Amino acid sequence: MTNPPTYPQPAVELAGFVEDYLYGCEPAAGCGVCAALAKELAGARAAGVYSKAYDAAAEIRNHPHPRPRDGN
């Protein structure tokens, strides 16, 4: 009879997928609000305050900007 481990296995690394999903955003060029939020995002990630970093990334993604019109 074997003795199966009674402890959790090591964590699975998802090769940056989760970080890209949570914090991936592109600030709009020339937008002061997006620039300030990007600075806040970088500072929060560097400090390890991931809930604040996620909030800043979500605000960047959701910040309204006019959509460019096509030639028609």
Residue pairs with C-beta under 8 A, 6 or more apart in sequence:
22 50
22 53
22 54
22 57
23 41
23 45
23 53
23 54
23 57
24 57
25 41
25 57
25 58
25 60
25 61
26 60
27 34
27 35
27 37
27 38
27 60
28 34
28 63
28 65
31 63
31 65
33 63
34 60
34 63
37 56
37 59
37 60
37 63
38 56
38 60
40 52
40 56
41 53
41 56
41 57
41 60
44 50
44 52
44 53
44 56
45 53
